[in-house]
């Protein structure tokens, strides 16, 4: 199986849109459906089964109008082949209910991208999902209502901005809601190295390494990027090995 088909359920539209955006940014997810209440969620789940394209996981708010998340979760547990359930809520007191329903995870709002990534990892392992390396190196970027897909191969360096990261390409920059730590792990196999607490750099784009009075920087294009002391030796050795090859 390749790529998860998931359903996000929340009666608050801004929260639903944020969750759907974060889910679509994960390469393990192939399709994201959304519903504003439990009844709409059940209709989408039934339609998926009827079409032979069942939903693999439901990311579910708890306190909703009408059919609340706990009741919906219990209904889903009675399916012949139940979808995995991840609760996404602002309230901690329903954790026992989640445990009884055998939910895959229990996330508190506001959802941190790294915690969501961990929940998706658990769901993917349970569903035996695999992802092509090329897919895992691509990130969706929203530009005025249009989604573009930026490949790691086009990124020169990445700059941390809180829980966001700014991707610097040769043609411009893109702000994405992914922490730098997550990108560091995700793009380690794509030739990116951490040079500073706030920077990842594509090794192939490093043109010069400067060390002066204990201060180290690398040049990528016209940009000078600081290298922290803890990363200086490792980076220098890496560049030397690369030059020898």
Number of C-alpha atoms within 10 A of each C-alpha: 9 14 19 25 19 25 23 24 28 27 19 13 13 10 17 19 14 13 22 20 16 18 23 17 21 22 20 23 19 15 14 18 16 20 19 17 22 24 14 14 22 15 11 18 24 15 14 15 12 10 9 9 12 19 22 22 23 28 29 29 30 24 17 17 13 10 16 18 25 19 14 19 27 17 13 19 17 10 9 7 11 17 22 23 27 25 25 26 22 15 13 11 9 16 16 10 14 21 12 9 18 15 20 20 21 20 21 15 12 12 16 15 20 14 14 22 18 12 19 22 16 16 24 22 10 12 17 12 15 14 16 11 13 12 12 17 19 19 21 19 19 14 10 6 7 8 11 12 12 16 15 21 15 14 20 21 25 24 20 19 16 11 14 15 23 19 22 17 17 10 7 8 14 16 17 18 18 23 19 23 17 13 17 18 12 14 18 14 11 16 13 25 21 22 22 19 14 18 23 26 23 21 19 13 16 17 11 12 17 14 12 7 5 9 12 20 19 21 15 19 12 7 10 15 21 18 24 18 13 10 15 21 13 12 18 15 11 13 17 10 10 11 8 6 6
